[in-house]
Amino acid sequence: MNTKLTLRMDESLIEKGKFEADRRGKSVSQMVGDFFDSLSMSSQQAAKKLPPLTASLVGVLKGSRMNADSYKEHLREKYL
């Protein structure tokens, strides 16, 4: 059952929301509902909604010691 919800926010934010909803081919209500739904999602559930390639990469670097400096070092070794 759908129930009406009234939200109060800055007019410019409402316009941004309408523009983004139009760009995505959704209603503002759908976007707000999707957002609320995502708040209760576990990371595994969220990964299922990602494209397959992206979902396969979730958690790949978990526990690694990668940081910006190690990435820069990798690039130096690769291209110099």
VENURNOR-V748122 format. One record per helix or strand of 3 or more residues. SS is the DSSP state (H for helix, E for strand). FROM is the first residue (numbers start at 0). TO is the last residue. Records with the same first field share a line. If there is no record, write none. Layout:
SS->FROM-TO ; FROM-TO
//
This chain:
H->10-23 ; 27-38 ; 42-47 ; 51-56 ; 67-78
//
